[in-house]
Amino acid sequence: QEQVVESGGGLVQPGGSLKLSCVASGISLPINVMSWFRQPPGKERELVARIVETGNTKYVDSVKGRFTISRDPGKNVAYLQMNNLLPEDTAIYYCNAVNVASAAFYWGRGTQVTVSS
């Protein structure tokens, strides 16, 4: 069964840290790109960070210098280390895995991150 599962969300105070994990399993195609998206309350989903199989990364400007995306070599496992969290980082965070050649997209159900004092 193909599935993408996120974990690691929770409630944290401003300035705190969280590390999200994403595991994509049961997928026979190679996963070339893994990304983290987020959807704040009442807003559209946005790309937060992306890592391609070469190791190159991309971040939305608002998280640069605070968030780091990584991937276990040879595995469909990705992480998002989030430091110096701000209230505006509050959102549901979704993991996305892509096979580029087949344009196959796989989504998780999301994990809630709440930044509040």
N, C-alpha and C positions, 0 to 999 in steps of 0.2 A: 504494500500500500504506500503510495506516494504521500509524503507529508513533510511539512515544515513546522517546527515547534520552537517557539521562543520561550525564554525564561529569564528570570533575574530582575523583573520589575518590582516596584514597591514604592513606599513613601519615604522620602528623604528630605532633610532640611536644606534650605539654600546654602550653597557652598559645599555640599556633600558630594559623594560619589556613588555610582552604581555601575555594575558590569552586566550587560545583557549577553545572553548566549542564544545561538540559533543552530539547530540541527536539522538538516535536510536528509531524509532517509527514503529508501524505497524507490529512488529515482535512477533509472538506468542510463539516462543521458548524462554526458559530462556537464558539470555546472561551471560555466565560464565566469559568471558575475554573481556576486552576492552583495546585497544592499540592505540598508536599514532605512525605512520610511517612518514618518510619524504623522499622526492626525490629532491636533489639539482640539479641545471641545469647540464645536461650532465652526470649525475651519476645515479646509481641504487637506488631503494627505500630501505631504511633501517629502522629497528625497532628503535624507540627512547625511548619509555617507555610503560610498560604494567602493568595492574592491574587486579588481579584475584578476584573472589567473596569473598575470605577470607580476602582480603585487602592487601595481599602481592604485592609488586611492584618490577619491574625490570627496569633498565635504561642502555642505552648504555654508555660506559665510558665517552664519550666526553661531556655528559650533566649532569653527576652526580654532585650534589651540586648546580646546577643552575636551573634545571627543576624539577617540582613536578607534578606527575599525581594523580588525585583523582577521586572519583566517588560518586554521590549522593546515599546514602543507599536505596536499593530497587528500584532504578530507572535506566533506561538505558541512563544515562547522565554522561558523563565524561569530565574532564577538564585537561588542561595542562598549568600550570603556568610556564612561562619562564622568568627567571631573568638573568641579566648580559649577555644579548644577544651579540653574536659575528657575524661578517660578514659571517663566515662559517656556521652559523645556517640558512642562507638564503636557502629556499626550499619551495616546496609545501608540506603542512602537511596534512596527511590523517588519518582519524579515522577508526578503524576496530573493529567490534563487532563479537564475536564468541559464538556459542553454541557447546560445545565440543562433546557431545554425538552424535549429528547428523553431526558433522564436517561441520556445516553451517557457512559460512563466509559472512559478510556484510561489504561493503566498502562505504565510502562517496566519494564525488567528489574532495575533497581537498580544502584547503584555503592557499593562498599565504602569506608567511612571508618573508619580505625583511629587512635585517639589513644593513644599509648604512648611511654614514654621508653626 
